[in-house]
């Protein structure tokens, strides 16, 4: 009987790895390499997300600046009812 606790090794294609992680890892990448890469990517993506949120807010303000306050308030009021 096979050991049911034994980990199953799933080998993903280069394309699958890229789709999942945005990168392909060579066959020689160690667990330490992967952890370091993940840490760097997470840090980079968190910064990009922060920047995108700021950019979105700035542009939302530009979109709304010419709409009178009473109209904006009426839109907000109607969406909460």
mmCIF file of the N, C-alpha and C atoms, coordinates in Angstrom:
data_MODEL
# 
_entry.id   MODEL 
# 
loop_
_atom_site.group_PDB 
_atom_site.id 
_atom_site.type_symbol 
_atom_site.label_atom_id 
_atom_site.label_alt_id 
_atom_site.label_comp_id 
_atom_site.label_asym_id 
_atom_site.label_entity_id 
_atom_site.label_seq_id 
_atom_site.pdbx_PDB_ins_code 
_atom_site.Cartn_x 
_atom_site.Cartn_y 
_atom_site.Cartn_z 
_atom_site.occupancy 
_atom_site.B_iso_or_equiv 
_atom_site.pdbx_formal_charge 
_atom_site.auth_seq_id 
_atom_site.auth_comp_id 
_atom_site.auth_asym_id 
_atom_site.auth_atom_id 
_atom_site.pdbx_PDB_model_num 
ATOM 1   N N  . UNK A 1 1  ? 0.847   -1.185 0.000   1.00 0.00 ? 1  UNK A N  1 
ATOM 2   C CA . UNK A 1 1  ? 0.000   0.000  0.000   1.00 0.00 ? 1  UNK A CA 1 
ATOM 3   C C  . UNK A 1 1  ? 0.888   1.242  0.000   1.00 0.00 ? 1  UNK A C  1 
ATOM 4   N N  . UNK A 1 2  ? 0.496   2.217  -0.837  1.00 0.00 ? 2  UNK A N  1 
ATOM 5   C CA . UNK A 1 2  ? 1.280   3.439  -0.939  1.00 0.00 ? 2  UNK A CA 1 
ATOM 6   C C  . UNK A 1 2  ? 1.133   4.293  0.309   1.00 0.00 ? 2  UNK A C  1 
ATOM 7   N N  . UNK A 1 3  ? 2.190   5.017  0.615   1.00 0.00 ? 3  UNK A N  1 
ATOM 8   C CA . UNK A 1 3  ? 2.151   5.941  1.747   1.00 0.00 ? 3  UNK A CA 1 
ATOM 9   C C  . UNK A 1 3  ? 1.298   7.150  1.354   1.00 0.00 ? 3  UNK A C  1 
ATOM 10  N N  . UNK A 1 4  ? 0.183   7.325  2.010   1.00 0.00 ? 4  UNK A N  1 
ATOM 11  C CA . UNK A 1 4  ? -0.727  8.413  1.664   1.00 0.00 ? 4  UNK A CA 1 
ATOM 12  C C  . UNK A 1 4  ? -0.227  9.768  2.149   1.00 0.00 ? 4  UNK A C  1 
ATOM 13  N N  . UNK A 1 5  ? 0.756   9.789  3.010   1.00 0.00 ? 5  UNK A N  1 
ATOM 14  C CA . UNK A 1 5  ? 1.311   11.054 3.484   1.00 0.00 ? 5  UNK A CA 1 
ATOM 15  C C  . UNK A 1 5  ? 2.388   11.593 2.554   1.00 0.00 ? 5  UNK A C  1 
ATOM 16  N N  . UNK A 1 6  ? 2.802   10.786 1.604   1.00 0.00 ? 6  UNK A N  1 
ATOM 17  C CA . UNK A 1 6  ? 3.863   11.193 0.696   1.00 0.00 ? 6  UNK A CA 1 
ATOM 18  C C  . UNK A 1 6  ? 3.360   12.327 -0.196  1.00 0.00 ? 6  UNK A C  1 
ATOM 19  N N  . UNK A 1 7  ? 4.155   13.388 -0.301  1.00 0.00 ? 7  UNK A N  1 
ATOM 20  C CA . UNK A 1 7  ? 3.761   14.543 -1.111  1.00 0.00 ? 7  UNK A CA 1 
ATOM 21  C C  . UNK A 1 7  ? 3.797   14.180 -2.587  1.00 0.00 ? 7  UNK A C  1 
ATOM 22  N N  . UNK A 1 8  ? 2.828   14.663 -3.306  1.00 0.00 ? 8  UNK A N  1 
ATOM 23  C CA . UNK A 1 8  ? 2.783   14.445 -4.741  1.00 0.00 ? 8  UNK A CA 1 
ATOM 24  C C  . UNK A 1 8  ? 3.446   15.627 -5.421  1.00 0.00 ? 8  UNK A C  1 
ATOM 25  N N  . UNK A 1 9  ? 4.378   15.338 -6.293  1.00 0.00 ? 9  UNK A N  1 
ATOM 26  C CA . UNK A 1 9  ? 5.104   16.387 -7.008  1.00 0.00 ? 9  UNK A CA 1 
ATOM 27  C C  . UNK A 1 9  ? 4.336   16.719 -8.286  1.00 0.00 ? 9  UNK A C  1 
ATOM 28  N N  . UNK A 1 10 ? 3.868   17.947 -8.388  1.00 0.00 ? 10 UNK A N  1 
ATOM 29  C CA . UNK A 1 10 ? 3.152   18.393 -9.575  1.00 0.00 ? 10 UNK A CA 1 
ATOM 30  C C  . UNK A 1 10 ? 4.106   19.255 -10.385 1.00 0.00 ? 10 UNK A C  1 
ATOM 31  N N  . UNK A 1 11 ? 4.318   18.876 -11.620 1.00 0.00 ? 11 UNK A N  1 
ATOM 32  C CA . UNK A 1 11 ? 5.217   19.621 -12.492 1.00 0.00 ? 11 UNK A CA 1 
ATOM 33  C C  . UNK A 1 11 ? 4.370   20.462 -13.436 1.00 0.00 ? 11 UNK A C  1 
ATOM 34  N N  . UNK A 1 12 ? 4.579   21.762 -13.375 1.00 0.00 ? 12 UNK A N  1 
ATOM 35  C CA . UNK A 1 12 ? 3.830   22.680 -14.225 1.00 0.00 ? 12 UNK A CA 1 
ATOM 36  C C  . UNK A 1 12 ? 4.680   23.078 -15.420 1.00 0.00 ? 12 UNK A C  1 
ATOM 37  N N  . UNK A 1 13 ? 4.022   23.351 -16.517 1.00 0.00 ? 13 UNK A N  1 
ATOM 38  C CA . UNK A 1 13 ? 4.738   23.795 -17.708 1.00 0.00 ? 13 UNK A CA 1 
ATOM 39  C C  . UNK A 1 13 ? 5.208   25.234 -17.514 1.00 0.00 ? 13 UNK A C  1 
ATOM 40  N N  . UNK A 1 14 ? 6.090   25.647 -18.386 1.00 0.00 ? 14 UNK A N  1 
ATOM 41  C CA . UNK A 1 14 ? 6.594   27.013 -18.351 1.00 0.00 ? 14 UNK A CA 1 
ATOM 42  C C  . UNK A 1 14 ? 5.431   28.010 -18.454 1.00 0.00 ? 14 UNK A C  1 
ATOM 43  N N  . UNK A 1 15 ? 4.492   27.726 -19.361 1.00 0.00 ? 15 UNK A N  1 
ATOM 44  C CA . UNK A 1 15 ? 3.339   28.606 -19.553 1.00 0.00 ? 15 UNK A CA 1 
ATOM 45  C C  . UNK A 1 15 ? 2.458   28.654 -18.305 1.00 0.00 ? 15 UNK A C  1 
ATOM 46  N N  . UNK A 1 16 ? 2.236   27.507 -17.672 1.00 0.00 ? 16 UNK A N  1 
ATOM 47  C CA . UNK A 1 16 ? 1.413   27.466 -16.457 1.00 0.00 ? 16 UNK A CA 1 
ATOM 48  C C  . UNK A 1 16 ? 2.071   28.250 -15.324 1.00 0.00 ? 16 UNK A C  1 
ATOM 49  N N  . UNK A 1 17 ? 3.387   28.094 -15.181 1.00 0.00 ? 17 UNK A N  1 
ATOM 50  C CA . UNK A 1 17 ? 4.102   28.850 -14.153 1.00 0.00 ? 17 UNK A CA 1 
ATOM 51  C C  . UNK A 1 17 ? 3.985   30.350 -14.409 1.00 0.00 ? 17 UNK A C  1 
ATOM 52  N N  . UNK A 1 18 ? 4.144   30.742 -15.666 1.00 0.00 ? 18 UNK A N  1 
ATOM 53  C CA . UNK A 1 18 ? 4.058   32.159 -15.993 1.00 0.00 ? 18 UNK A CA 1 
ATOM 54  C C  . UNK A 1 18 ? 2.661   32.694 -15.721 1.00 0.00 ? 18 UNK A C  1 
ATOM 55  N N  . UNK A 1 19 ? 1.629   31.914 -16.079 1.00 0.00 ? 19 UNK A N  1 
ATOM 56  C CA . UNK A 1 19 ? 0.251   32.345 -15.822 1.00 0.00 ? 19 UNK A CA 1 
ATOM 57  C C  . UNK A 1 19 ? -0.028  32.485 -14.327 1.00 0.00 ? 19 UNK A C  1 
ATOM 58  N N  . UNK A 1 20 ? 0.507   31.588 -13.521 1.00 0.00 ? 20 UNK A N  1 
ATOM 59  C CA . UNK A 1 20 ? 0.262   31.616 -12.077 1.00 0.00 ? 20 UNK A CA 1 
ATOM 60  C C  . UNK A 1 20 ? 1.077   32.676 -11.343 1.00 0.00 ? 20 UNK A C  1 
ATOM 61  N N  . UNK A 1 21 ? 2.346   32.825 -11.732 1.00 0.00 ? 21 UNK A N  1 
ATOM 62  C CA . UNK A 1 21 ? 3.271   33.638 -10.934 1.00 0.00 ? 21 UNK A CA 1 
ATOM 63  C C  . UNK A 1 21 ? 3.905   34.803 -11.681 1.00 0.00 ? 21 UNK A C  1 
ATOM 64  N N  . UNK A 1 22 ? 3.613   34.947 -12.970 1.00 0.00 ? 22 UNK A N  1 
ATOM 65  C CA . UNK A 1 22 ? 4.204   36.032 -13.737 1.00 0.00 ? 22 UNK A CA 1 
ATOM 66  C C  . UNK A 1 22 ? 5.654   35.800 -14.084 1.00 0.00 ? 22 UNK A C  1 
ATOM 67  N N  . UNK A 1 23 ? 6.122   34.596 -13.872 1.00 0.00 ? 23 UNK A N  1 
ATOM 68  C CA . UNK A 1 23 ? 7.514   34.273 -14.155 1.00 0.00 ? 23 UNK A CA 1 
ATOM 69  C C  . UNK A 1 23 ? 7.654   32.768 -14.311 1.00 0.00 ? 23 UNK A C  1 
ATOM 70  N N  . UNK A 1 24 ? 8.753   32.386 -14.908 1.00 0.00 ? 24 UNK A N  1 
ATOM 71  C CA . UNK A 1 24 ? 9.081   30.975 -15.033 1.00 0.00 ? 24 UNK A CA 1 
ATOM 72  C C  . UNK A 1 24 ? 10.329  30.744 -14.200 1.00 0.00 ? 24 UNK A C  1 
ATOM 73  N N  . UNK A 1 25 ? 10.351  29.661 -13.482 1.00 0.00 ? 25 UNK A N  1 
ATOM 74  C CA . UNK A 1 25 ? 11.494  29.342 -12.641 1.00 0.00 ? 25 UNK A CA 1 
ATOM 75  C C  . UNK A 1 25 ? 12.252  28.192 -13.275 1.00 0.00 ? 25 UNK A C  1 
ATOM 76  N N  . UNK A 1 26 ? 13.536  28.340 -13.385 1.00 0.00 ? 26 UNK A N  1 
ATOM 77  C CA . UNK A 1 26 ? 14.354  27.274 -13.954 1.00 0.00 ? 26 UNK A CA 1 
ATOM 78  C C  . UNK A 1 26 ? 14.334  26.039 -13.080 1.00 0.00 ? 26 UNK A C  1 
ATOM 79  N N  . UNK A 1 27 ? 14.768  24.961 -13.661 1.00 0.00 ? 27 UNK A N  1 
ATOM 80  C CA . UNK A 1 27 ? 14.787  23.694 -12.939 1.00 0.00 ? 27 UNK A CA 1 
ATOM 81  C C  . UNK A 1 27 ? 15.781  23.695 -11.783 1.00 0.00 ? 27 UNK A C  1 
ATOM 82  N N  . UNK A 1 28 ? 16.669  24.671 -11.766 1.00 0.00 ? 28 UNK A N  1 
ATOM 83  C CA . UNK A 1 28 ? 17.689  24.714 -10.714 1.00 0.00 ? 28 UNK A CA 1 
ATOM 84  C C  . UNK A 1 28 ? 17.308  25.632 -9.555  1.00 0.00 ? 28 UNK A C  1 
ATOM 85  N N  . UNK A 1 29 ? 16.127  26.259 -9.623  1.00 0.00 ? 29 UNK A N  1 
ATOM 86  C CA . UNK A 1 29 ? 15.704  27.169 -8.552  1.00 0.00 ? 29 UNK A CA 1 
ATOM 87  C C  . UNK A 1 29 ? 15.490  26.379 -7.263  1.00 0.00 ? 29 UNK A C  1 
ATOM 88  N N  . UNK A 1 30 ? 16.096  26.875 -6.204  1.00 0.00 ? 30 UNK A N  1 
ATOM 89  C CA . UNK A 1 30 ? 15.976  26.221 -4.900  1.00 0.00 ? 30 UNK A CA 1 
ATOM 90  C C  . UNK A 1 30 ? 14.796  26.819 -4.139  1.00 0.00 ? 30 UNK A C  1 
ATOM 91  N N  . UNK A 1 31 ? 14.343  26.168 -3.082  1.00 0.00 ? 31 UNK A N  1 
ATOM 92  C CA . UNK A 1 31 ? 13.293  26.775 -2.254  1.00 0.00 ? 31 UNK A CA 1 
ATOM 93  C C  . UNK A 1 31 ? 13.695  28.165 -1.746  1.00 0.00 ? 31 UNK A C  1 
ATOM 94  N N  . UNK A 1 32 ? 14.954  28.339 -1.388  1.00 0.00 ? 32 UNK A N  1 
ATOM 95  C CA . UNK A 1 32 ? 15.421  29.654 -0.925  1.00 0.00 ? 32 UNK A CA 1 
ATOM 96  C C  . UNK A 1 32 ? 15.304  30.689 -2.041  1.00 0.00 ? 32 UNK A C  1 
ATOM 97  N N  . UNK A 1 33 ? 15.638  30.294 -3.270  1.00 0.00 ? 33 UNK A N  1 
ATOM 98  C CA . UNK A 1 33 ? 15.487  31.195 -4.416  1.00 0.00 ? 33 UNK A CA 1 
ATOM 99  C C  . UNK A 1 33 ? 14.037  31.623 -4.572  1.00 0.00 ? 33 UNK A C  1 
ATOM 100 N N  . UNK A 1 34 ? 13.142  30.658 -4.442  1.00 0.00 ? 34 UNK A N  1 
ATOM 101 C CA . UNK A 1 34 ? 11.714  30.930 -4.609  1.00 0.00 ? 34 UNK A CA 1 
ATOM 102 C C  . UNK A 1 34 ? 11.200  31.882 -3.529  1.00 0.00 ? 34 UNK A C  1 
ATOM 103 N N  . UNK A 1 35 ? 11.608  31.656 -2.288  1.00 0.00 ? 35 UNK A N  1 
ATOM 104 C CA . UNK A 1 35 ? 11.172  32.513 -1.182  1.00 0.00 ? 35 UNK A CA 1 
ATOM 105 C C  . UNK A 1 35 ? 11.670  33.939 -1.402  1.00 0.00 ? 35 UNK A C  1 
ATOM 106 N N  . UNK A 1 36 ? 12.922  34.094 -1.770  1.00 0.00 ? 36 UNK A N  1 
ATOM 107 C CA . UNK A 1 36 ? 13.476  35.431 -2.018  1.00 0.00 ? 36 UNK A CA 1 
ATOM 108 C C  . UNK A 1 36 ? 12.754  36.109 -3.170  1.00 0.00 ? 36 UNK A C  1 
ATOM 109 N N  . UNK A 1 37 ? 12.510  35.361 -4.243  1.00 0.00 ? 37 UNK A N  1 
ATOM 110 C CA . UNK A 1 37 ? 11.816  35.923 -5.394  1.00 0.00 ? 37 UNK A CA 1 
ATOM 111 C C  . UNK A 1 37 ? 10.413  36.381 -4.998  1.00 0.00 ? 37 UNK A C  1 
ATOM 112 N N  . UNK A 1 38 ? 9.710   35.538 -4.254  1.00 0.00 ? 38 UNK A N  1 
ATOM 113 C CA . UNK A 1 38 ? 8.350   35.886 -3.814  1.00 0.00 ? 38 UNK A CA 1 
ATOM 114 C C  . UNK A 1 38 ? 8.357   37.144 -2.955  1.00 0.00 ? 38 UNK A C  1 
ATOM 115 N N  . UNK A 1 39 ? 9.297   37.241 -2.035  1.00 0.00 ? 39 UNK A N  1 
ATOM 116 C CA . UNK A 1 39 ? 9.386   38.433 -1.179  1.00 0.00 ? 39 UNK A CA 1 
ATOM 117 C C  . UNK A 1 39 ? 9.588   39.694 -2.014  1.00 0.00 ? 39 UNK A C  1 
ATOM 118 N N  . UNK A 1 40 ? 10.492  39.615 -2.998  1.00 0.00 ? 40 UNK A N  1 
ATOM 119 C CA . UNK A 1 40 ? 10.754  40.782 -3.854  1.00 0.00 ? 40 UNK A CA 1 
ATOM 120 C C  . UNK A 1 40 ? 9.518   41.153 -4.670  1.00 0.00 ? 40 UNK A C  1 
ATOM 121 N N  . UNK A 1 41 ? 8.859   40.151 -5.229  1.00 0.00 ? 41 UNK A N  1 
ATOM 122 C CA . UNK A 1 41 ? 7.675   40.415 -6.041  1.00 0.00 ? 41 UNK A CA 1 
ATOM 123 C C  . UNK A 1 41 ? 6.548   41.014 -5.207  1.00 0.00 ? 41 UNK A C  1 
ATOM 124 N N  . UNK A 1 42 ? 6.308   40.457 -4.036  1.00 0.00 ? 42 UNK A N  1 
ATOM 125 C CA . UNK A 1 42 ? 5.244   40.960 -3.161  1.00 0.00 ? 42 UNK A CA 1 
ATOM 126 C C  . UNK A 1 42 ? 5.509   42.421 -2.801  1.00 0.00 ? 42 UNK A C  1 
ATOM 127 N N  . UNK A 1 43 ? 6.739   42.737 -2.458  1.00 0.00 ? 43 UNK A N  1 
ATOM 128 C CA . UNK A 1 43 ? 7.090   44.118 -2.113  1.00 0.00 ? 43 UNK A CA 1 
ATOM 129 C C  . UNK A 1 43 ? 6.850   45.050 -3.301  1.00 0.00 ? 43 UNK A C  1 
ATOM 130 N N  . UNK A 1 44 ? 7.278   44.611 -4.483  1.00 0.00 ? 44 UNK A N  1 
ATOM 131 C CA . UNK A 1 44 ? 7.102   45.412 -5.690  1.00 0.00 ? 44 UNK A CA 1 
ATOM 132 C C  . UNK A 1 44 ? 5.616   45.604 -5.996  1.00 0.00 ? 44 UNK A C  1 
ATOM 133 N N  . UNK A 1 45 ? 4.832   44.534 -5.928  1.00 0.00 ? 45 UNK A N  1 
ATOM 134 C CA . UNK A 1 45 ? 3.406   44.618 -6.246  1.00 0.00 ? 45 UNK A CA 1 
ATOM 135 C C  . UNK A 1 45 ? 2.654   45.474 -5.232  1.00 0.00 ? 45 UNK A C  1 
ATOM 136 N N  . UNK A 1 46 ? 3.019   45.387 -3.967  1.00 0.00 ? 46 UNK A N  1 
ATOM 137 C CA . UNK A 1 46 ? 2.365   46.219 -2.957  1.00 0.00 ? 46 UNK A CA 1 
ATOM 138 C C  . UNK A 1 46 ? 2.608   47.697 -3.244  1.00 0.00 ? 46 UNK A C  1 
ATOM 139 N N  . UNK A 1 47 ? 3.809   48.036 -3.684  1.00 0.00 ? 47 UNK A N  1 
ATOM 140 C CA . UNK A 1 47 ? 4.124   49.423 -4.041  1.00 0.00 ? 47 UNK A CA 1 
ATOM 141 C C  . UNK A 1 47 ? 3.325   49.839 -5.277  1.00 0.00 ? 47 UNK A C  1 
ATOM 142 N N  . UNK A 1 48 ? 3.241   48.965 -6.265  1.00 0.00 ? 48 UNK A N  1 
ATOM 143 C CA . UNK A 1 48 ? 2.470   49.277 -7.471  1.00 0.00 ? 48 UNK A CA 1 
ATOM 144 C C  . UNK A 1 48 ? 0.996   49.468 -7.141  1.00 0.00 ? 48 UNK A C  1 
ATOM 145 N N  . UNK A 1 49 ? 0.458   48.632 -6.275  1.00 0.00 ? 49 UNK A N  1 
ATOM 146 C CA . UNK A 1 49 ? -0.951  48.751 -5.883  1.00 0.00 ? 49 UNK A CA 1 
ATOM 147 C C  . UNK A 1 49 ? -1.193  50.092 -5.195  1.00 0.00 ? 49 UNK A C  1 
ATOM 148 N N  . UNK A 1 50 ? -0.296  50.471 -4.291  1.00 0.00 ? 50 UNK A N  1 
ATOM 149 C CA . UNK A 1 50 ? -0.413  51.764 -3.610  1.00 0.00 ? 50 UNK A CA 1 
ATOM 150 C C  . UNK A 1 50 ? -0.388  52.894 -4.637  1.00 0.00 ? 50 UNK A C  1 
ATOM 151 N N  . UNK A 1 51 ? 0.541   52.832 -5.583  1.00 0.00 ? 51 UNK A N  1 
ATOM 152 C CA . UNK A 1 51 ? 0.648   53.867 -6.615  1.00 0.00 ? 51 UNK A CA 1 
ATOM 153 C C  . UNK A 1 51 ? -0.604  53.912 -7.488  1.00 0.00 ? 51 UNK A C  1 
ATOM 154 N N  . UNK A 1 52 ? -1.128  52.757 -7.846  1.00 0.00 ? 52 UNK A N  1 
ATOM 155 C CA . UNK A 1 52 ? -2.339  52.697 -8.676  1.00 0.00 ? 52 UNK A CA 1 
ATOM 156 C C  . UNK A 1 52 ? -3.542  53.275 -7.942  1.00 0.00 ? 52 UNK A C  1 
ATOM 157 N N  . UNK A 1 53 ? -3.652  53.005 -6.654  1.00 0.00 ? 53 UNK A N  1 
ATOM 158 C CA . UNK A 1 53 ? -4.760  53.559 -5.878  1.00 0.00 ? 53 UNK A CA 1 
ATOM 159 C C  . UNK A 1 53 ? -4.675  55.079 -5.833  1.00 0.00 ? 53 UNK A C  1 
ATOM 160 N N  . UNK A 1 54 ? -3.460  55.616 -5.666  1.00 0.00 ? 54 UNK A N  1 
ATOM 161 C CA . UNK A 1 54 ? -3.276  57.066 -5.653  1.00 0.00 ? 54 UNK A CA 1 
ATOM 162 C C  . UNK A 1 54 ? -3.620  57.664 -7.017  1.00 0.00 ? 54 UNK A C  1 
ATOM 163 N N  . UNK A 1 55 ? -3.164  57.018 -8.077  1.00 0.00 ? 55 UNK A N  1 
ATOM 164 C CA . UNK A 1 55 ? -3.441  57.489 -9.434  1.00 0.00 ? 55 UNK A CA 1 
ATOM 165 C C  . UNK A 1 55 ? -4.940  57.460 -9.719  1.00 0.00 ? 55 UNK A C  1 
ATOM 166 N N  . UNK A 1 56 ? -5.593  56.403 -9.294  1.00 0.00 ? 56 UNK A N  1 
ATOM 167 C CA . UNK A 1 56 ? -7.041  56.280 -9.479  1.00 0.00 ? 56 UNK A CA 1 
ATOM 168 C C  . UNK A 1 56 ? -7.771  57.410 -8.760  1.00 0.00 ? 56 UNK A C  1 
ATOM 169 N N  . UNK A 1 57 ? -7.397  57.665 -7.511  1.00 0.00 ? 57 UNK A N  1 
ATOM 170 C CA . UNK A 1 57 ? -8.045  58.715 -6.727  1.00 0.00 ? 57 UNK A CA 1 
ATOM 171 C C  . UNK A 1 57 ? -7.853  60.087 -7.373  1.00 0.00 ? 57 UNK A C  1 
ATOM 172 N N  . UNK A 1 58 ? -6.630  60.376 -7.812  1.00 0.00 ? 58 UNK A N  1 
ATOM 173 C CA . UNK A 1 58 ? -6.356  61.657 -8.471  1.00 0.00 ? 58 UNK A CA 1 
ATOM 174 C C  . UNK A 1 58 ? -7.240  61.837 -9.699  1.00 0.00 ? 58 UNK A C  1 
ATOM 175 N N  . UNK A 1 59 ? -7.376  60.782 -10.476 1.00 0.00 ? 59 UNK A N  1 
ATOM 176 C CA . UNK A 1 59 ? -8.157  60.879 -11.707 1.00 0.00 ? 59 UNK A CA 1 
ATOM 177 C C  . UNK A 1 59 ? -9.658  60.866 -11.449 1.00 0.00 ? 59 UNK A C  1 
ATOM 178 N N  . UNK A 1 60 ? -10.089 60.208 -10.396 1.00 0.00 ? 60 UNK A N  1 
ATOM 179 C CA . UNK A 1 60 ? -11.502 60.291 -10.016 1.00 0.00 ? 60 UNK A CA 1 
ATOM 180 C C  . UNK A 1 60 ? -11.853 61.728 -9.644  1.00 0.00 ? 60 UNK A C  1 
ATOM 181 N N  . UNK A 1 61 ? -10.952 62.372 -8.920  1.00 0.00 ? 61 UNK A N  1 
ATOM 182 C CA . UNK A 1 61 ? -11.183 63.774 -8.549  1.00 0.00 ? 61 UNK A CA 1 
ATOM 183 C C  . UNK A 1 61 ? -11.282 64.655 -9.788  1.00 0.00 ? 61 UNK A C  1 
ATOM 184 N N  . UNK A 1 62 ? -10.419 64.392 -10.786 1.00 0.00 ? 62 UNK A N  1 
ATOM 185 C CA . UNK A 1 62 ? -10.465 65.166 -12.033 1.00 0.00 ? 62 UNK A CA 1 
ATOM 186 C C  . UNK A 1 62 ? -11.781 64.935 -12.766 1.00 0.00 ? 62 UNK A C  1 
ATOM 187 N N  . UNK A 1 63 ? -12.247 63.697 -12.763 1.00 0.00 ? 63 UNK A N  1 
ATOM 188 C CA . UNK A 1 63 ? -13.510 63.377 -13.426 1.00 0.00 ? 63 UNK A CA 1 
ATOM 189 C C  . UNK A 1 63 ? -14.690 64.080 -12.762 1.00 0.00 ? 63 UNK A C  1 
ATOM 190 N N  . UNK A 1 64 ? -14.642 64.189 -11.454 1.00 0.00 ? 64 UNK A N  1 
ATOM 191 C CA . UNK A 1 64 ? -15.777 64.721 -10.698 1.00 0.00 ? 64 UNK A CA 1 
ATOM 192 C C  . UNK A 1 64 ? -15.724 66.222 -10.451 1.00 0.00 ? 64 UNK A C  1 
ATOM 193 N N  . UNK A 1 65 ? -14.598 66.863 -10.720 1.00 0.00 ? 65 UNK A N  1 
ATOM 194 C CA . UNK A 1 65 ? -14.422 68.266 -10.317 1.00 0.00 ? 65 UNK A CA 1 
ATOM 195 C C  . UNK A 1 65 ? -15.409 69.225 -10.970 1.00 0.00 ? 65 UNK A C  1 
ATOM 196 N N  . UNK A 1 66 ? -15.883 68.925 -12.166 1.00 0.00 ? 66 UNK A N  1 
ATOM 197 C CA . UNK A 1 66 ? -16.790 69.842 -12.857 1.00 0.00 ? 66 UNK A CA 1 
ATOM 198 C C  . UNK A 1 66 ? -18.266 69.532 -12.616 1.00 0.00 ? 66 UNK A C  1 
ATOM 199 N N  . UNK A 1 67 ? -18.548 68.491 -11.849 1.00 0.00 ? 67 UNK A N  1 
ATOM 200 C CA . UNK A 1 67 ? -19.935 68.143 -11.549 1.00 0.00 ? 67 UNK A CA 1 
ATOM 201 C C  . UNK A 1 67 ? -20.337 68.876 -10.271 1.00 0.00 ? 67 UNK A C  1 
ATOM 202 N N  . UNK A 1 68 ? -21.431 69.626 -10.330 1.00 0.00 ? 68 UNK A N  1 
ATOM 203 C CA . UNK A 1 68 ? -21.869 70.369 -9.139  1.00 0.00 ? 68 UNK A CA 1 
ATOM 204 C C  . UNK A 1 68 ? -22.107 69.442 -7.939  1.00 0.00 ? 68 UNK A C  1 
ATOM 205 N N  . UNK A 1 69 ? -21.816 69.961 -6.771  1.00 0.00 ? 69 UNK A N  1 
ATOM 206 C CA . UNK A 1 69 ? -21.924 69.193 -5.534  1.00 0.00 ? 69 UNK A CA 1 
ATOM 207 C C  . UNK A 1 69 ? -23.325 68.647 -5.307  1.00 0.00 ? 69 UNK A C  1 
ATOM 208 N N  . UNK A 1 70 ? -24.352 69.450 -5.609  1.00 0.00 ? 70 UNK A N  1 
ATOM 209 C CA . UNK A 1 70 ? -25.720 68.988 -5.370  1.00 0.00 ? 70 UNK A CA 1 
ATOM 210 C C  . UNK A 1 70 ? -26.084 67.792 -6.256  1.00 0.00 ? 70 UNK A C  1 
ATOM 211 N N  . UNK A 1 71 ? -25.557 67.764 -7.458  1.00 0.00 ? 71 UNK A N  1 
ATOM 212 C CA . UNK A 1 71 ? -25.816 66.623 -8.347  1.00 0.00 ? 71 UNK A CA 1 
ATOM 213 C C  . UNK A 1 71 ? -25.100 65.378 -7.825  1.00 0.00 ? 71 UNK A C  1 
ATOM 214 N N  . UNK A 1 72 ? -23.854 65.538 -7.413  1.00 0.00 ? 72 UNK A N  1 
ATOM 215 C CA . UNK A 1 72 ? -23.112 64.407 -6.838  1.00 0.00 ? 72 UNK A CA 1 
ATOM 216 C C  . UNK A 1 72 ? -23.821 63.869 -5.602  1.00 0.00 ? 72 UNK A C  1 
ATOM 217 N N  . UNK A 1 73 ? -24.305 64.778 -4.758  1.00 0.00 ? 73 UNK A N  1 
ATOM 218 C CA . UNK A 1 73 ? -25.005 64.356 -3.548  1.00 0.00 ? 73 UNK A CA 1 
ATOM 219 C C  . UNK A 1 73 ? -26.283 63.606 -3.900  1.00 0.00 ? 73 UNK A C  1 
ATOM 220 N N  . UNK A 1 74 ? -27.002 64.079 -4.905  1.00 0.00 ? 74 UNK A N  1 
ATOM 221 C CA . UNK A 1 74 ? -28.237 63.408 -5.331  1.00 0.00 ? 74 UNK A CA 1 
ATOM 222 C C  . UNK A 1 74 ? -27.932 61.999 -5.847  1.00 0.00 ? 74 UNK A C  1 
ATOM 223 N N  . UNK A 1 75 ? -26.841 61.859 -6.570  1.00 0.00 ? 75 UNK A N  1 
ATOM 224 C CA . UNK A 1 75 ? -26.437 60.534 -7.067  1.00 0.00 ? 75 UNK A CA 1 
ATOM 225 C C  . UNK A 1 75 ? -26.110 59.614 -5.900  1.00 0.00 ? 75 UNK A C  1 
ATOM 226 N N  . UNK A 1 76 ? -25.362 60.132 -4.933  1.00 0.00 ? 76 UNK A N  1 
ATOM 227 C CA . UNK A 1 76 ? -25.019 59.329 -3.754  1.00 0.00 ? 76 UNK A CA 1 
ATOM 228 C C  . UNK A 1 76 ? -26.260 58.939 -2.971  1.00 0.00 ? 76 UNK A C  1 
ATOM 229 N N  . UNK A 1 77 ? -27.154 59.892 -2.789  1.00 0.00 ? 77 UNK A N  1 
ATOM 230 C CA . UNK A 1 77 ? -28.386 59.619 -2.041  1.00 0.00 ? 77 UNK A CA 1 
ATOM 231 C C  . UNK A 1 77 ? -29.235 58.556 -2.734  1.00 0.00 ? 77 UNK A C  1 
ATOM 232 N N  . UNK A 1 78 ? -29.327 58.634 -4.047  1.00 0.00 ? 78 UNK A N  1 
ATOM 233 C CA . UNK A 1 78 ? -30.163 57.674 -4.777  1.00 0.00 ? 78 UNK A CA 1 
ATOM 234 C C  . UNK A 1 78 ? -29.548 56.277 -4.783  1.00 0.00 ? 78 UNK A C  1 
ATOM 235 N N  . UNK A 1 79 ? -28.239 56.199 -4.670  1.00 0.00 ? 79 UNK A N  1 
ATOM 236 C CA . UNK A 1 79 ? -27.594 54.876 -4.685  1.00 0.00 ? 79 UNK A CA 1 
ATOM 237 C C  . UNK A 1 79 ? -27.673 54.174 -3.332  1.00 0.00 ? 79 UNK A C  1 
ATOM 238 N N  . UNK A 1 80 ? -27.945 54.915 -2.271  1.00 0.00 ? 80 UNK A N  1 
ATOM 239 C CA . UNK A 1 80 ? -28.036 54.305 -0.940  1.00 0.00 ? 80 UNK A CA 1 
ATOM 240 C C  . UNK A 1 80 ? -29.463 53.933 -0.572  1.00 0.00 ? 80 UNK A C  1 
ATOM 241 N N  . UNK A 1 81 ? -30.410 54.329 -1.379  1.00 0.00 ? 81 UNK A N  1 
ATOM 242 C CA . UNK A 1 81 ? -31.826 54.021 -1.091  1.00 0.00 ? 81 UNK A CA 1 
ATOM 243 C C  . UNK A 1 81 ? -32.264 52.777 -1.775  1.00 0.00 ? 81 UNK A C  1 
# 
